[in-house]
Amino acid sequence: MEYVTIGEFLANLKKEFGGEDNKIIKVAKLKKVEQGNRMMKEFMQEFKKVAKESAYERRLLIKEFK
C-alpha cells in the first residue's frame, strides 16, 4: 500500500492496530509506571489512573504494584 502523506499512514496504522485503545499498550504502560523520586501519593495517583485503563484486576494489579 502506498500513502501520499505520513498522516494517511498513521491514520491507517491506528485504524488497523487500535492506537491508544489497544489493551496491550495500556498494560505495557502499567508495567512501566515507577515511583522514582516522586512522593508516594503522586505515584499512587498515576498508578490508579493507568490501572483503570489497563482492565487488570485484583491479583494482577497487586503484582504490578509490587
mmJSON file of the N, C-alpha and C atoms, coordinates in Angstrom:
{"data_MODEL":{"atom_site":{
"group_PDB":["ATOM","ATOM","ATOM","ATOM","ATOM","ATOM","ATOM","ATOM","ATOM","ATOM","ATOM","ATOM","ATOM","ATOM","ATOM","ATOM","ATOM","ATOM","ATOM","ATOM","ATOM","ATOM","ATOM","ATOM","ATOM","ATOM","ATOM","ATOM","ATOM","ATOM","ATOM","ATOM","ATOM","ATOM","ATOM","ATOM","ATOM","ATOM","ATOM","ATOM","ATOM","ATOM","ATOM","ATOM","ATOM","ATOM","ATOM","ATOM","ATOM","ATOM","ATOM","ATOM","ATOM","ATOM","ATOM","ATOM","ATOM","ATOM","ATOM","ATOM","ATOM","ATOM","ATOM","ATOM","ATOM","ATOM","ATOM","ATOM","ATOM","ATOM","ATOM","ATOM","ATOM","ATOM","ATOM","ATOM","ATOM","ATOM","ATOM","ATOM","ATOM","ATOM","ATOM","ATOM","ATOM","ATOM","ATOM","ATOM","ATOM","ATOM","ATOM","ATOM","ATOM","ATOM","ATOM","ATOM","ATOM","ATOM","ATOM","ATOM","ATOM","ATOM","ATOM","ATOM","ATOM","ATOM","ATOM","ATOM","ATOM","ATOM","ATOM","ATOM","ATOM","ATOM","ATOM","ATOM","ATOM","ATOM","ATOM","ATOM","ATOM","ATOM","ATOM","ATOM","ATOM","ATOM","ATOM","ATOM","ATOM","ATOM","ATOM","ATOM","ATOM","ATOM","ATOM","ATOM","ATOM","ATOM","ATOM","ATOM","ATOM","ATOM","ATOM","ATOM","ATOM","ATOM","ATOM","ATOM","ATOM","ATOM","ATOM","ATOM","ATOM","ATOM","ATOM","ATOM","ATOM","ATOM","ATOM","ATOM","ATOM","ATOM","ATOM","ATOM","ATOM","ATOM","ATOM","ATOM","ATOM","ATOM","ATOM","ATOM","ATOM","ATOM","ATOM","ATOM","ATOM","ATOM","ATOM","ATOM","ATOM","ATOM","ATOM","ATOM","ATOM","ATOM","ATOM","ATOM","ATOM","ATOM","ATOM","ATOM","ATOM","ATOM","ATOM","ATOM","ATOM","ATOM"],
"id":[1,2,3,4,5,6,7,8,9,10,11,12,13,14,15,16,17,18,19,20,21,22,23,24,25,26,27,28,29,30,31,32,33,34,35,36,37,38,39,40,41,42,43,44,45,46,47,48,49,50,51,52,53,54,55,56,57,58,59,60,61,62,63,64,65,66,67,68,69,70,71,72,73,74,75,76,77,78,79,80,81,82,83,84,85,86,87,88,89,90,91,92,93,94,95,96,97,98,99,100,101,102,103,104,105,106,107,108,109,110,111,112,113,114,115,116,117,118,119,120,121,122,123,124,125,126,127,128,129,130,131,132,133,134,135,136,137,138,139,140,141,142,143,144,145,146,147,148,149,150,151,152,153,154,155,156,157,158,159,160,161,162,163,164,165,166,167,168,169,170,171,172,173,174,175,176,177,178,179,180,181,182,183,184,185,186,187,188,189,190,191,192,193,194,195,196,197,198],
"type_symbol":["N","C","C","N","C","C","N","C","C","N","C","C","N","C","C","N","C","C","N","C","C","N","C","C","N","C","C","N","C","C","N","C","C","N","C","C","N","C","C","N","C","C","N","C","C","N","C","C","N","C","C","N","C","C","N","C","C","N","C","C","N","C","C","N","C","C","N","C","C","N","C","C","N","C","C","N","C","C","N","C","C","N","C","C","N","C","C","N","C","C","N","C","C","N","C","C","N","C","C","N","C","C","N","C","C","N","C","C","N","C","C","N","C","C","N","C","C","N","C","C","N","C","C","N","C","C","N","C","C","N","C","C","N","C","C","N","C","C","N","C","C","N","C","C","N","C","C","N","C","C","N","C","C","N","C","C","N","C","C","N","C","C","N","C","C","N","C","C","N","C","C","N","C","C","N","C","C","N","C","C","N","C","C","N","C","C","N","C","C","N","C","C","N","C","C","N","C","C"],
"label_atom_id":["N","CA","C","N","CA","C","N","CA","C","N","CA","C","N","CA","C","N","CA","C","N","CA","C","N","CA","C","N","CA","C","N","CA","C","N","CA","C","N","CA","C","N","CA","C","N","CA","C","N","CA","C","N","CA","C","N","CA","C","N","CA","C","N","CA","C","N","CA","C","N","CA","C","N","CA","C","N","CA","C","N","CA","C","N","CA","C","N","CA","C","N","CA","C","N","CA","C","N","CA","C","N","CA","C","N","CA","C","N","CA","C","N","CA","C","N","CA","C","N","CA","C","N","CA","C","N","CA","C","N","CA","C","N","CA","C","N","CA","C","N","CA","C","N","CA","C","N","CA","C","N","CA","C","N","CA","C","N","CA","C","N","CA","C","N","CA","C","N","CA","C","N","CA","C","N","CA","C","N","CA","C","N","CA","C","N","CA","C","N","CA","C","N","CA","C","N","CA","C","N","CA","C","N","CA","C","N","CA","C","N","CA","C","N","CA","C","N","CA","C","N","CA","C","N","CA","C","N","CA","C"],
"label_alt_id":[null,null,null,null,null,null,null,null,null,null,null,null,null,null,null,null,null,null,null,null,null,null,null,null,null,null,null,null,null,null,null,null,null,null,null,null,null,null,null,null,null,null,null,null,null,null,null,null,null,null,null,null,null,null,null,null,null,null,null,null,null,null,null,null,null,null,null,null,null,null,null,null,null,null,null,null,null,null,null,null,null,null,null,null,null,null,null,null,null,null,null,null,null,null,null,null,null,null,null,null,null,null,null,null,null,null,null,null,null,null,null,null,null,null,null,null,null,null,null,null,null,null,null,null,null,null,null,null,null,null,null,null,null,null,null,null,null,null,null,null,null,null,null,null,null,null,null,null,null,null,null,null,null,null,null,null,null,null,null,null,null,null,null,null,null,null,null,null,null,null,null,null,null,null,null,null,null,null,null,null,null,null,null,null,null,null,null,null,null,null,null,null,null,null,null,null,null,null],
"label_comp_id":["MET","MET","MET","GLU","GLU","GLU","TYR","TYR","TYR","VAL","VAL","VAL","THR","THR","THR","ILE","ILE","ILE","GLY","GLY","GLY","GLU","GLU","GLU","PHE","PHE","PHE","LEU","LEU","LEU","ALA","ALA","ALA","ASN","ASN","ASN","LEU","LEU","LEU","LYS","LYS","LYS","LYS","LYS","LYS","GLU","GLU","GLU","PHE","PHE","PHE","GLY","GLY","GLY","GLY","GLY","GLY","GLU","GLU","GLU","ASP","ASP","ASP","ASN","ASN","ASN","LYS","LYS","LYS","ILE","ILE","ILE","ILE","ILE","ILE","LYS","LYS","LYS","VAL","VAL","VAL","ALA","ALA","ALA","LYS","LYS","LYS","LEU","LEU","LEU","LYS","LYS","LYS","LYS","LYS","LYS","VAL","VAL","VAL","GLU","GLU","GLU","GLN","GLN","GLN","GLY","GLY","GLY","ASN","ASN","ASN","ARG","ARG","ARG","MET","MET","MET","MET","MET","MET","LYS","LYS","LYS","GLU","GLU","GLU","PHE","PHE","PHE","MET","MET","MET","GLN","GLN","GLN","GLU","GLU","GLU","PHE","PHE","PHE","LYS","LYS","LYS","LYS","LYS","LYS","VAL","VAL","VAL","ALA","ALA","ALA","LYS","LYS","LYS","GLU","GLU","GLU","SER","SER","SER","ALA","ALA","ALA","TYR","TYR","TYR","GLU","GLU","GLU","ARG","ARG","ARG","ARG","ARG","ARG","LEU","LEU","LEU","LEU","LEU","LEU","ILE","ILE","ILE","LYS","LYS","LYS","GLU","GLU","GLU","PHE","PHE","PHE","LYS","LYS","LYS"],
"label_asym_id":["A","A","A","A","A","A","A","A","A","A","A","A","A","A","A","A","A","A","A","A","A","A","A","A","A","A","A","A","A","A","A","A","A","A","A","A","A","A","A","A","A","A","A","A","A","A","A","A","A","A","A","A","A","A","A","A","A","A","A","A","A","A","A","A","A","A","A","A","A","A","A","A","A","A","A","A","A","A","A","A","A","A","A","A","A","A","A","A","A","A","A","A","A","A","A","A","A","A","A","A","A","A","A","A","A","A","A","A","A","A","A","A","A","A","A","A","A","A","A","A","A","A","A","A","A","A","A","A","A","A","A","A","A","A","A","A","A","A","A","A","A","A","A","A","A","A","A","A","A","A","A","A","A","A","A","A","A","A","A","A","A","A","A","A","A","A","A","A","A","A","A","A","A","A","A","A","A","A","A","A","A","A","A","A","A","A","A","A","A","A","A","A","A","A","A","A","A","A"],
"label_entity_id":["1","1","1","1","1","1","1","1","1","1","1","1","1","1","1","1","1","1","1","1","1","1","1","1","1","1","1","1","1","1","1","1","1","1","1","1","1","1","1","1","1","1","1","1","1","1","1","1","1","1","1","1","1","1","1","1","1","1","1","1","1","1","1","1","1","1","1","1","1","1","1","1","1","1","1","1","1","1","1","1","1","1","1","1","1","1","1","1","1","1","1","1","1","1","1","1","1","1","1","1","1","1","1","1","1","1","1","1","1","1","1","1","1","1","1","1","1","1","1","1","1","1","1","1","1","1","1","1","1","1","1","1","1","1","1","1","1","1","1","1","1","1","1","1","1","1","1","1","1","1","1","1","1","1","1","1","1","1","1","1","1","1","1","1","1","1","1","1","1","1","1","1","1","1","1","1","1","1","1","1","1","1","1","1","1","1","1","1","1","1","1","1","1","1","1","1","1","1"],
"label_seq_id":[1,1,1,2,2,2,3,3,3,4,4,4,5,5,5,6,6,6,7,7,7,8,8,8,9,9,9,10,10,10,11,11,11,12,12,12,13,13,13,14,14,14,15,15,15,16,16,16,17,17,17,18,18,18,19,19,19,20,20,20,21,21,21,22,22,22,23,23,23,24,24,24,25,25,25,26,26,26,27,27,27,28,28,28,29,29,29,30,30,30,31,31,31,32,32,32,33,33,33,34,34,34,35,35,35,36,36,36,37,37,37,38,38,38,39,39,39,40,40,40,41,41,41,42,42,42,43,43,43,44,44,44,45,45,45,46,46,46,47,47,47,48,48,48,49,49,49,50,50,50,51,51,51,52,52,52,53,53,53,54,54,54,55,55,55,56,56,56,57,57,57,58,58,58,59,59,59,60,60,60,61,61,61,62,62,62,63,63,63,64,64,64,65,65,65,66,66,66],
"pdbx_PDB_ins_code":[null,null,null,null,null,null,null,null,null,null,null,null,null,null,null,null,null,null,null,null,null,null,null,null,null,null,null,null,null,null,null,null,null,null,null,null,null,null,null,null,null,null,null,null,null,null,null,null,null,null,null,null,null,null,null,null,null,null,null,null,null,null,null,null,null,null,null,null,null,null,null,null,null,null,null,null,null,null,null,null,null,null,null,null,null,null,null,null,null,null,null,null,null,null,null,null,null,null,null,null,null,null,null,null,null,null,null,null,null,null,null,null,null,null,null,null,null,null,null,null,null,null,null,null,null,null,null,null,null,null,null,null,null,null,null,null,null,null,null,null,null,null,null,null,null,null,null,null,null,null,null,null,null,null,null,null,null,null,null,null,null,null,null,null,null,null,null,null,null,null,null,null,null,null,null,null,null,null,null,null,null,null,null,null,null,null,null,null,null,null,null,null,null,null,null,null,null,null],
"Cartn_x":[0.826,0.0,0.872,0.51,1.259,0.437,1.132,0.49,1.073,0.226,0.67,1.331,0.762,1.305,1.531,2.353,2.582,1.294,0.483,-0.798,-1.705,-1.735,-2.541,-2.021,-0.687,-0.072,-0.419,-0.257,-0.533,-2.013,-2.896,-4.334,-4.67,-4.08,-4.334,-3.75,-2.559,-1.922,-2.788,-3.281,-4.149,-5.432,-5.99,-7.219,-6.993,-5.88,-5.585,-5.232,-4.475,-3.953,-4.534,-5.482,-6.191,-5.571,-4.382,-3.763,-3.758,-4.118,-4.099,-5.184,-6.164,-7.223,-6.826,-5.7,-5.253,-4.898,-5.478,-5.245,-3.787,-3.103,-1.692,-0.868,-1.152,-0.433,-0.715,-1.957,-2.319,-1.676,-1.581,-0.923,0.57,1.168,2.587,2.837,1.927,2.047,2.021,1.126,1.014,2.32,2.93,4.175,5.339,5.242,6.329,6.209,5.082,4.896,5.839,6.65,7.583,7.49,7.818,7.746,8.864,10.058,11.189,11.383,11.582,11.754,10.463,9.343,8.057,7.57,6.702,6.047,5.122,4.875,4.023,2.627,2.108,0.782,0.718,1.747,1.798,1.872,2.701,2.838,1.51,0.832,-0.453,-1.491,-1.531,-2.491,-2.254,-0.998,-0.701,-0.998,-0.595,-0.833,-2.325,-3.14,-4.589,-5.166,-4.711,-5.207,-4.875,-3.628,-3.197,-3.849,-4.033,-4.645,-6.085,-6.836,-8.215,-8.271,-7.336,-7.3,-6.847,-6.089,-5.496,-6.467,-7.549,-8.526,-7.97,-6.818,-6.296,-7.145,-7.245,-7.985,-7.195,-7.541,-7.037,-5.614,-5.437,-4.103,-3.101,-3.52,-2.608,-2.212,-3.167,-2.841,-1.877,-2.099,-1.215,0.199,0.289,1.597,2.305,1.612,2.22,2.591,1.771,2.069,3.35,3.535,4.744,5.959],
"Cartn_y":[-1.182,0.0,1.248,2.207,3.455,4.568,5.469,6.593,7.89,8.869,10.173,10.958,10.873,11.623,10.703,11.16,10.414,10.359,11.407,11.432,10.291,10.004,8.884,7.568,7.426,6.213,6.011,7.072,6.974,6.71,7.327,7.092,5.643,5.092,3.692,2.758,3.073,2.274,2.241,3.396,3.48,2.691,2.788,2.064,0.555,0.092,-1.346,-1.935,-1.193,-1.754,-1.154,-0.253,0.247,1.425,1.855,3.021,2.933,4.006,4.073,3.206,2.772,1.956,0.49,0.143,-1.236,-1.641,-2.739,-3.188,-3.515,-4.038,-4.395,-3.149,-2.064,-0.811,-0.309,-0.419,0.051,-0.802,-2.105,-2.985,-2.66,-2.401,-2.041,-0.751,0.221,1.47,1.174,0.278,-0.074,-0.675,-1.513,-2.17,-1.188,-0.037,0.943,1.987,2.048,3.065,2.767,3.749,3.614,4.845,4.671,5.788,6.793,6.302,7.22,8.103,9.421,10.322,11.057,10.536,11.17,10.739,11.553,11.203,10.019,9.219,8.042,8.424,9.544,9.997,10.244,10.876,11.134,9.832,8.916,7.616,6.869,6.873,6.174,6.747,8.062,8.682,8.22,8.221,7.781,6.295,5.486,4.047,3.753,4.398,4.176,4.55,5.672,6.128,5.108,4.688,3.736,2.366,1.99,0.705,0.62,1.713,1.726,1.45,2.028,1.871,0.476,-0.209,-1.492,-2.664,-2.524,-3.599,-4.731,-4.525,-5.504,-5.435,-6.555,-6.589,-7.324,-7.108,-7.704,-8.231,-9.538,-10.129,-9.551,-9.347,-8.775,-7.358,-6.584,-5.223,-5.236,-6.117,-6.212,-6.574,-7.52,-7.929,-6.749,-6.012,-4.869,-3.766,-3.57,-2.539,-2.847,-4.103,-4.506,-4.289],
"Cartn_z":[0.0,0.0,0.0,-0.798,-0.848,-0.208,0.479,1.147,0.612,0.447,-0.033,1.094,2.296,3.434,4.614,5.524,6.763,7.588,7.493,8.206,7.779,6.476,5.974,6.531,6.527,7.059,8.533,9.333,10.77,11.048,10.273,10.442,10.152,9.097,8.763,9.818,10.319,11.362,12.622,13.02,14.196,13.978,12.791,12.462,12.536,11.995,11.951,13.31,14.105,15.343,16.609,16.501,17.655,18.367,17.998,18.623,20.135,20.82,22.279,22.926,22.168,22.736,22.877,22.365,22.402,23.835,24.319,25.701,25.962,24.981,25.163,25.474,24.793,25.035,26.448,26.896,28.236,29.316,29.091,30.058,30.099,28.945,28.899,29.674,29.566,30.326,31.823,32.229,33.645,34.149,33.341,33.737,33.84,33.163,33.165,34.276,34.95,35.996,37.165,37.509,38.631,39.523,40.786,41.716,41.459,41.225,41.016,42.227,42.034,43.179,43.515,43.067,43.379,44.759,45.315,46.573,46.3,47.322,47.175,46.677,47.153,46.751,45.238,44.697,43.257,42.461,42.941,42.288,42.301,43.441,43.571,42.613,42.461,41.548,40.117,39.695,38.329,38.162,39.149,39.07,38.947,39.768,39.721,38.364,37.818,36.515,35.426,35.385,34.369,34.609,35.869,36.189,35.682,35.803,35.31,33.818,33.087,31.638,31.211,32.06,31.682,31.749,32.487,32.698,33.57,34.176,35.13,36.393,37.086,38.341,39.407,40.603,41.838,41.808,41.645,41.781,40.794,39.568,38.577,38.955,39.471,39.908,41.084,42.017,43.18,42.728,41.806,41.291,40.622,39.796,39.115,40.096,41.12,42.112,42.855,43.2,43.94,43.083],
"occupancy":[1.0,1.0,1.0,1.0,1.0,1.0,1.0,1.0,1.0,1.0,1.0,1.0,1.0,1.0,1.0,1.0,1.0,1.0,1.0,1.0,1.0,1.0,1.0,1.0,1.0,1.0,1.0,1.0,1.0,1.0,1.0,1.0,1.0,1.0,1.0,1.0,1.0,1.0,1.0,1.0,1.0,1.0,1.0,1.0,1.0,1.0,1.0,1.0,1.0,1.0,1.0,1.0,1.0,1.0,1.0,1.0,1.0,1.0,1.0,1.0,1.0,1.0,1.0,1.0,1.0,1.0,1.0,1.0,1.0,1.0,1.0,1.0,1.0,1.0,1.0,1.0,1.0,1.0,1.0,1.0,1.0,1.0,1.0,1.0,1.0,1.0,1.0,1.0,1.0,1.0,1.0,1.0,1.0,1.0,1.0,1.0,1.0,1.0,1.0,1.0,1.0,1.0,1.0,1.0,1.0,1.0,1.0,1.0,1.0,1.0,1.0,1.0,1.0,1.0,1.0,1.0,1.0,1.0,1.0,1.0,1.0,1.0,1.0,1.0,1.0,1.0,1.0,1.0,1.0,1.0,1.0,1.0,1.0,1.0,1.0,1.0,1.0,1.0,1.0,1.0,1.0,1.0,1.0,1.0,1.0,1.0,1.0,1.0,1.0,1.0,1.0,1.0,1.0,1.0,1.0,1.0,1.0,1.0,1.0,1.0,1.0,1.0,1.0,1.0,1.0,1.0,1.0,1.0,1.0,1.0,1.0,1.0,1.0,1.0,1.0,1.0,1.0,1.0,1.0,1.0,1.0,1.0,1.0,1.0,1.0,1.0,1.0,1.0,1.0,1.0,1.0,1.0,1.0,1.0,1.0,1.0,1.0,1.0],
"B_iso_or_equiv":[0.0,0.0,0.0,0.0,0.0,0.0,0.0,0.0,0.0,0.0,0.0,0.0,0.0,0.0,0.0,0.0,0.0,0.0,0.0,0.0,0.0,0.0,0.0,0.0,0.0,0.0,0.0,0.0,0.0,0.0,0.0,0.0,0.0,0.0,0.0,0.0,0.0,0.0,0.0,0.0,0.0,0.0,0.0,0.0,0.0,0.0,0.0,0.0,0.0,0.0,0.0,0.0,0.0,0.0,0.0,0.0,0.0,0.0,0.0,0.0,0.0,0.0,0.0,0.0,0.0,0.0,0.0,0.0,0.0,0.0,0.0,0.0,0.0,0.0,0.0,0.0,0.0,0.0,0.0,0.0,0.0,0.0,0.0,0.0,0.0,0.0,0.0,0.0,0.0,0.0,0.0,0.0,0.0,0.0,0.0,0.0,0.0,0.0,0.0,0.0,0.0,0.0,0.0,0.0,0.0,0.0,0.0,0.0,0.0,0.0,0.0,0.0,0.0,0.0,0.0,0.0,0.0,0.0,0.0,0.0,0.0,0.0,0.0,0.0,0.0,0.0,0.0,0.0,0.0,0.0,0.0,0.0,0.0,0.0,0.0,0.0,0.0,0.0,0.0,0.0,0.0,0.0,0.0,0.0,0.0,0.0,0.0,0.0,0.0,0.0,0.0,0.0,0.0,0.0,0.0,0.0,0.0,0.0,0.0,0.0,0.0,0.0,0.0,0.0,0.0,0.0,0.0,0.0,0.0,0.0,0.0,0.0,0.0,0.0,0.0,0.0,0.0,0.0,0.0,0.0,0.0,0.0,0.0,0.0,0.0,0.0,0.0,0.0,0.0,0.0,0.0,0.0,0.0,0.0,0.0,0.0,0.0,0.0],
"pdbx_formal_charge":[null,null,null,null,null,null,null,null,null,null,null,null,null,null,null,null,null,null,null,null,null,null,null,null,null,null,null,null,null,null,null,null,null,null,null,null,null,null,null,null,null,null,null,null,null,null,null,null,null,null,null,null,null,null,null,null,null,null,null,null,null,null,null,null,null,null,null,null,null,null,null,null,null,null,null,null,null,null,null,null,null,null,null,null,null,null,null,null,null,null,null,null,null,null,null,null,null,null,null,null,null,null,null,null,null,null,null,null,null,null,null,null,null,null,null,null,null,null,null,null,null,null,null,null,null,null,null,null,null,null,null,null,null,null,null,null,null,null,null,null,null,null,null,null,null,null,null,null,null,null,null,null,null,null,null,null,null,null,null,null,null,null,null,null,null,null,null,null,null,null,null,null,null,null,null,null,null,null,null,null,null,null,null,null,null,null,null,null,null,null,null,null,null,null,null,null,null,null],
"auth_seq_id":[1,1,1,2,2,2,3,3,3,4,4,4,5,5,5,6,6,6,7,7,7,8,8,8,9,9,9,10,10,10,11,11,11,12,12,12,13,13,13,14,14,14,15,15,15,16,16,16,17,17,17,18,18,18,19,19,19,20,20,20,21,21,21,22,22,22,23,23,23,24,24,24,25,25,25,26,26,26,27,27,27,28,28,28,29,29,29,30,30,30,31,31,31,32,32,32,33,33,33,34,34,34,35,35,35,36,36,36,37,37,37,38,38,38,39,39,39,40,40,40,41,41,41,42,42,42,43,43,43,44,44,44,45,45,45,46,46,46,47,47,47,48,48,48,49,49,49,50,50,50,51,51,51,52,52,52,53,53,53,54,54,54,55,55,55,56,56,56,57,57,57,58,58,58,59,59,59,60,60,60,61,61,61,62,62,62,63,63,63,64,64,64,65,65,65,66,66,66],
"auth_comp_id":["MET","MET","MET","GLU","GLU","GLU","TYR","TYR","TYR","VAL","VAL","VAL","THR","THR","THR","ILE","ILE","ILE","GLY","GLY","GLY","GLU","GLU","GLU","PHE","PHE","PHE","LEU","LEU","LEU","ALA","ALA","ALA","ASN","ASN","ASN","LEU","LEU","LEU","LYS","LYS","LYS","LYS","LYS","LYS","GLU","GLU","GLU","PHE","PHE","PHE","GLY","GLY","GLY","GLY","GLY","GLY","GLU","GLU","GLU","ASP","ASP","ASP","ASN","ASN","ASN","LYS","LYS","LYS","ILE","ILE","ILE","ILE","ILE","ILE","LYS","LYS","LYS","VAL","VAL","VAL","ALA","ALA","ALA","LYS","LYS","LYS","LEU","LEU","LEU","LYS","LYS","LYS","LYS","LYS","LYS","VAL","VAL","VAL","GLU","GLU","GLU","GLN","GLN","GLN","GLY","GLY","GLY","ASN","ASN","ASN","ARG","ARG","ARG","MET","MET","MET","MET","MET","MET","LYS","LYS","LYS","GLU","GLU","GLU","PHE","PHE","PHE","MET","MET","MET","GLN","GLN","GLN","GLU","GLU","GLU","PHE","PHE","PHE","LYS","LYS","LYS","LYS","LYS","LYS","VAL","VAL","VAL","ALA","ALA","ALA","LYS","LYS","LYS","GLU","GLU","GLU","SER","SER","SER","ALA","ALA","ALA","TYR","TYR","TYR","GLU","GLU","GLU","ARG","ARG","ARG","ARG","ARG","ARG","LEU","LEU","LEU","LEU","LEU","LEU","ILE","ILE","ILE","LYS","LYS","LYS","GLU","GLU","GLU","PHE","PHE","PHE","LYS","LYS","LYS"],
"auth_asym_id":["A","A","A","A","A","A","A","A","A","A","A","A","A","A","A","A","A","A","A","A","A","A","A","A","A","A","A","A","A","A","A","A","A","A","A","A","A","A","A","A","A","A","A","A","A","A","A","A","A","A","A","A","A","A","A","A","A","A","A","A","A","A","A","A","A","A","A","A","A","A","A","A","A","A","A","A","A","A","A","A","A","A","A","A","A","A","A","A","A","A","A","A","A","A","A","A","A","A","A","A","A","A","A","A","A","A","A","A","A","A","A","A","A","A","A","A","A","A","A","A","A","A","A","A","A","A","A","A","A","A","A","A","A","A","A","A","A","A","A","A","A","A","A","A","A","A","A","A","A","A","A","A","A","A","A","A","A","A","A","A","A","A","A","A","A","A","A","A","A","A","A","A","A","A","A","A","A","A","A","A","A","A","A","A","A","A","A","A","A","A","A","A","A","A","A","A","A","A"],
"auth_atom_id":["N","CA","C","N","CA","C","N","CA","C","N","CA","C","N","CA","C","N","CA","C","N","CA","C","N","CA","C","N","CA","C","N","CA","C","N","CA","C","N","CA","C","N","CA","C","N","CA","C","N","CA","C","N","CA","C","N","CA","C","N","CA","C","N","CA","C","N","CA","C","N","CA","C","N","CA","C","N","CA","C","N","CA","C","N","CA","C","N","CA","C","N","CA","C","N","CA","C","N","CA","C","N","CA","C","N","CA","C","N","CA","C","N","CA","C","N","CA","C","N","CA","C","N","CA","C","N","CA","C","N","CA","C","N","CA","C","N","CA","C","N","CA","C","N","CA","C","N","CA","C","N","CA","C","N","CA","C","N","CA","C","N","CA","C","N","CA","C","N","CA","C","N","CA","C","N","CA","C","N","CA","C","N","CA","C","N","CA","C","N","CA","C","N","CA","C","N","CA","C","N","CA","C","N","CA","C","N","CA","C","N","CA","C","N","CA","C","N","CA","C","N","CA","C","N","CA","C","N","CA","C"],
"pdbx_PDB_model_num":[1,1,1,1,1,1,1,1,1,1,1,1,1,1,1,1,1,1,1,1,1,1,1,1,1,1,1,1,1,1,1,1,1,1,1,1,1,1,1,1,1,1,1,1,1,1,1,1,1,1,1,1,1,1,1,1,1,1,1,1,1,1,1,1,1,1,1,1,1,1,1,1,1,1,1,1,1,1,1,1,1,1,1,1,1,1,1,1,1,1,1,1,1,1,1,1,1,1,1,1,1,1,1,1,1,1,1,1,1,1,1,1,1,1,1,1,1,1,1,1,1,1,1,1,1,1,1,1,1,1,1,1,1,1,1,1,1,1,1,1,1,1,1,1,1,1,1,1,1,1,1,1,1,1,1,1,1,1,1,1,1,1,1,1,1,1,1,1,1,1,1,1,1,1,1,1,1,1,1,1,1,1,1,1,1,1,1,1,1,1,1,1,1,1,1,1,1,1]
}}}
